[in-house]
Amino acid sequence: MSWNRIIGQKQQVRVLSSALKKGRLAHAYLFSGPEGSGKEMTAFEMAATLNCRAPDAMENGACGTCPDCLQIREFLHPNVEYLFPVEAALLEGGGEQQKKENKKFTEAKERFQTLIEQKKENPYFSPAMDRSMGILTEQVVQLQQKAAFMPREGSRKVFVISQAEKLHPSAANKLLKLLEEPPAHVLFILTTSRPDSLLPTIRSRCQEIRFQRVSQNDLRGWLVRHRPEIAEPELGFIVNFSRGNLRLAWELIAGREESSEPQTIALRQLALDYLRKVLAPKRFHEALTAAEEHARNLSRSELTLFIGAILLFLQDTCHRRLIPDFRNLNNPDIEDAVDRFARNFPNADYLGVSNLAEESIRSIERNASPQLTMAAFTGALRPLLQRA
């Protein structure tokens, strides 16, 4: 049953499934909450349920195997539209032949398709094209045109608007007109991590469902049930590092499937070797060289894991400094290393390290230069850990 695919968010699922069963859906929903909380995953489960061919779909959720469910999963269903910030080159006029001959359009189309493939692989990934100016007016105009066509009997059109806070002002005004006079056969689902950035008039015309960051217990329970091959210490690292962000958790799971050695454990070892070089009296130049090599050889997602592994290890040492018998470690399998570090660096500024790591991860995720980010991280890390 489709609702079983949703991790956590029990109250949110209860509200939505009840509305489906009773036929009392609002015409528009605003799914708000932190990145990676499962907002878009839930939106697509709603779309699948409303278009599934299984006779008990409204009661039990989409089957996941009928032609409609499979088309929705592949982003090919005619009743389901997915909007996210794209480049203007994709929306330029002209016939199909003219578009094929347009180099900018062709390159933008390739980038767009790459993002869709990422979305297929990771349902918690929210795509946005780097050169986008937001969700553009032309995209909403296309929605208006598609809203005029009726779906087949027994189904419903669903328009999922990702990162709705990025609606261009003119696009937001056009969407508002659609929401003011919504076609009865269309369900609008807007998703956002910044609901306060939306027009108040748009928010007022949507029923808001607030999502929370998924708890560690919910994520751990889901992994134990659905991915029993993931054992400790890797299981604990995935749960602790993702901190309720299902996009990150999904990337960690995907990374392990592409490697004979669990990616999380390999990157943690790489991070600890780097940390030793940062702190050794005569090896700081080696740490700078290692930082440059990692920035060059690791992907952006691997770099965020690398820094995250350092952060989780230092959180453990901080806990052991404050509470010597603290047991709920992120890295219980390397407890001896945690205790040695806590003894050798008793005055480390753990709050400063945490802020530095978080900011470095954000910089990498926002497409900052990996080399510059890692060089700055390395230079700032040592004095924070060796504070007198």
Secondary structure, DSSP 4 states (H G I P E B T S, - for coil): -GGGGS-S-HHHHHHHHHHHHHT---SEEEEE-STTSSHHHHHHHHHHHHH---TTHHHH---S-SHHHHHHHTT--TTEEEE----GGGG--S-HHHHHT-HHHHHHHHHHHHHHHHHHH-TT-----TT--SB-HHHHHHHHHHHTSPPPTT--EEEEETTGGGB-HHHHHHHHHHHHS--TTEEEEEEES-GGGS-HHHHHTSEEEE--PPPHHHHHHHHHHH-TT--TTHHHHHHHHHTT-HHHHHHHHHHHHTSSS-HHHHHHHHHHHHHHHHHSTT-HHHHHHHHHHHHHHS-HHHHHHHHHHHHHHHHHHHHHHH-TT----S-GGGHHHHHHHHHH-TT--HHHHHHHHHHHHHHHHTT--HHHHHHHHHHHHHHHHS--
